[in-house]
Amino acid sequence: MLVTNKELQSDATANGYAVGAFNISNLETVLAITEAAEEEKSPVIIAVTGSTIKYAGLDFIIPMVKTAVKKASVPMTLHLDHGADLEICSKCINAGFTSVMIDGSHLNFEENISLTKSVVDFAHPKGVSVEAELGRLSGVEETTVEEKDAILTDPDAVKEFVERTGVDALAVAIGTSHGAYKFKAEPKLDFERLKDIRKKSDVLLVLHGASGVPVEIVEKANKYGAELGKAKGVPNEAIQKAISLGISKVNIDTDLRLAFVAATREIFTISPKVFDPRKILGPAKEAMKEVVKGKMRLFGSNLKAP
C-alpha cells in the first residue's frame, strides 16, 4: 500500500534519519529501487518527473509502480517531482500519486505562494501531501553575497510561506544544484542557513540536487567511452550533516543515471556480441540497485520499515 511523503518524513524527522527519493525512468529503475528497499528494509519514495511522464505515460507508470508496491513489505510513496503547474499535479493525484511537488521557485514570492496554495487546496482533501520549493538550486561559488542571498532560501520567508500555503514539506536551497557538475571547487553547503530555517519553522525539509557523483562510477563510465570530465557531487559527510540538521528527504537522480551509463557502456565495450537487451539492462539494474542501497545506509533509513 502506498503511503504519503508526509508520513515517511514525519517519522524520519522524529528519529533522525532521512528517506531517499529516487527518480524512475524505466522498468529497470523501478526494479532497482524497490528491490533495494526490500533488501535494506527501508521506506522509499518513488519519484516521477514530468519528463518521465511524457516519455513513458501515466498509463504505463502507474501499473508498473503499483505492481512493485504490491510485492513490497516496506512503506513506499509515489511522488511527482518538480510539478510545473496545478494541471500536472491534479492529473497525478487523480491517477493515484500519494505526494506531489509543485515547483514555483522560479516565481516571485507572492506568485509562488498562490501557485503552491492552489495545489495544497486540491491535494489535501484527497489525502495527498504536498512539497514546494523556496529558493533556487543553482551554483553559487562565483556569485556575490547579494546574488547568493537571492538564490538561496531566505530563512525569514520560510515561516510566512508555510503558514500561508499549508504546505507539508519544503525543498530548501543551501548550495546544491541539479546534475553531475555541482561544484567547480570544493563542495560547500550553507549549513548555518539550514540551521536558521529549522529554527524558524517545523515544516518537513527536503534536499534536492544531493547526488554524490561517486568518483569510481564516473571513472568507469569515462573508461568505457563517456565524456563526463571532472563531475563533482555532494560529499557523504555533507549529506549526513544536513540530515542531522533536519533534512528528512533527500533526492537522488544523477547517481542512478551515472550507474546506468557506466554499466551499459561496459557491456557494449567488453561484450560487443551481446544483443539481448536483458543482458545489457540487467547489469545496469544491479548497478543502480547497489547505489540505492548505499544511499539508504547513508541516510540511515535502512532497517526502519515496520
N, C-alpha and C positions, 0 to 999 in steps of 0.2 A: 504493500500500500504506500502510495506517495504521501509524504508529509509536506510541511511548508518550510521555507528557509528560516522563518521566524522561530519555529520550534527548534530546529537544529542549532541556530545561532544563540538562542537563549540559553540552551544547555552548555554550549561551548563557552559563552561568556561567564556563566556561573562557575564553570570548572576549569577555566584557564587554558583552554585549547582552541583550535580553530578548525573549521570544516573546509575542505577543499572543494572548489567549484571548478570542474573540468569540462572544457568545451568539446562537444562531439562534432564530427563532420561526416562520419560514415559508420557502417556496421562495426568495423574494427575498433573504432574509438569507444563505441558503446560497450562492446565486449571487454575491452581493456579496463575501462573504468569500473564496470560493475563486478568483474571478476576480482579486481584488486580490492574493492570494498569488501567483498565476501571473505577473501583470504586474510585481510587485515582486521576484519570485524570492525569496520569503520563506517560511520554515516557518510554520505556523499551527496553532493549537488551536481546533477547532470545539467550542464548549461548549453543553451542553443542560441546562436545569434541569428539576426535577420538574414544574413547572407547564407547561412546554412539552410534556413527555411526556404530561401529562394532556390538553393541548389538541389535540395532533396524533397521538399514539400512536406507540410504537416501530415498529410495522409500517410506518408511513409515513416516519418519520425516518431509520431505518437505511438503507433502499434509496436514499433521496434523497442522503444524505451519501456513501454508497459509490459512487454513480454519479459524483458530483463528484470523488471521490478517484481513481477510475479514469482520469479525464481529466487528472489533475494530474501535473506533473513535480517538484513540491516536496513535502517531507515534511509530513504532516498527522496530527493525532490527533483522536479522537472522545472527548470528555471529559464526564463527568457533573459538573455544577456544583452545589454545595451539596446533596449527597445527604443525606437526612434519617435514614436507617437502613440496616441491613445488607440489608434486603429489596430496597430500590430499587437499592442498589449491586450486589448479586448479579444482579438481573434485567438490569441494563445490561451487566454483564460477560458474562453468558451470551448476550446479544444481539449482542455484538461491540464494545463500547466498549473502548478501549485504556487509558483512565485514568479514575479516579473520585475525587471528593472526598467525604469523609464530614465533615459539619459537626456536631461535638459541642461547639461553642463556647459553647452555652447551658447546658451541663452543668458540674458541678464537675470539678475536675482528675482525680480518680480515675475518674469515670464517662466522661469524655472519653477517657481512656487506654483503658479497657475497650472502648468502642464502636469506637474507631479501630483497635485491635489486632484486633478481630473481622473488620473489613473487610480489613485487611492480610493476615491469615491466609487469607482466602478469595481475595484478588486475586493475591497474589504467585505462588502455584503455577500460575496461569493466565497469567503473564507480563504482568499489568496493574499499572500504577503507581498509587500512592495519595497523595492530598493530604489534609491535615487542617487544622484551624484552631485556633489557641490565642489567646485574647483575643477581644474582640467589636468589630465595626465599629459605632461609634456616635459621634455628635457629642460633642466633649469641651470645647468652648470655654467653657461656663458651669459646668463641674464643678469640684469642689475637687481638690486634689492627690491626696488619698486615693481619690476616686472615679475620677479619671483613671487611676491606677495599677491599679485594679481592672478597668477596661475594657480597657486596652491590654495587649499581650503582655508577660509578665514574662520578661526575658532569662534569669533564673536558673532558670526552669522549662523552658525550651526543650530543653536537653540531656537532662534526665531524660525528658521527653515523647517525644523522638525515639528514645532508646535503648530505652525500654520498649515502644514501639509498632512500631518498624521502619518508620515512615512514610517515604516518599520526598521529599515536599515539604510545606512548612508555610506556610499563609497567616497573615501576622502583622498585628496591628492596631497602627498607628502614628499614627492620627488621621484616616484616610479614613472614608467612610461610603457606603452604597449610595444610589442615587437621584440626582436632579438638584440637590438642595439640601444640599450637603455642608458648607458653611461660612456662618455668619452674618456674620463679619468677614473679615479677611484669612486666606487659607489658611495653615495651619501644621502641618507634619508633624514628628513626633518622630524626627529623623534620628540623634540620639545613642542612642536606644533601638535603632534599626535597626543601628547600628554594634556595639552591645553584643551583640545577638542573633547577628550574623555572627561575632563573636569567639568566642562560646561554643558554636557548632555549625556544621558544614559542610552541614547539610540544605539542600536547594533551597528558595529563598524566593519567596513569591508575594505580590503586592499586589492586594487586592480594592478595589472602590469607587474605581477610578482614572480614571473618565471625566473629560474636561476641561471638558465643558459649554461648548462654544465660543459666545462672545457673538453672533457673526454668525448662527449657526443658531438660537439662542434668539430673537433679534430677528426673524428671518424667520418663525419659527413664530408669534410674537406678532402680527406684522404681518398674518398671514392668519387670525387668529381664536383662536389658542391663548392660554392664560392661565398662562404659566409664571413670571411675575414676575421676580425677580432671582435666578434659579438660578445657582449658582456651583460650579464643579468644581475639580479639581486642576490647577494650572499645569504647563505642559510642563517648565519648569525643575525642578520638584519631582520629576516622573517621572524625568527624566534623572539627577538626583542619587540617587534611590532605586536606579536600575539600577547606578550606579557603586558603590553600597554593597552590592550583592549580590542585588538583586531580579532574578529570571530569568524570571518570568511575570507579565504584567500583564493584569488582567481588564477588559474593556470591554463594556458593555451599554447604559447610558443614552445614550451619544453616538450609537449606531445608532438608537435609538428616536427621539431628537430629530431626526435627519436624516430619518428616515422620515416623521415627523409634519409637519415643515416642508415637505417636498416634496409630500406628498399634499394638504395644506391649500392650497398654492399652486395646484395643478392644479384643485382644486374651486372656488377663488375666481376664477381668471383664465380658466378654460375650463369654464364651467357646463354646456355642451352635451355634454361628454365623458362617455360612459358605458361605454366599453370598459375593463375592469379592467387590461388590459395597458398602456394609455396612462396609467393612473394609477400603477400599481405599477412600471412601467418606470423612470420618473424617480426614484422612491423607491429602487429598487435602485442606480441610478447614484450617487445622493447618499450612500447608505451605503457604497458601494464607495470613494468618494473619502475618506470618513472612515477606513476601514480602511487604505487606502494611506498616508494621512498618519500613522497610528499606527505602522505598520511602519517608516516612515522615522524617526519619533521614537524608537522602541525600538531602532533600529539592526539590525533583523532583515532588512531588505531586502538582497537580493543575497547572502544567507547559505545559500541552498539549494545542494546539491551539483550 
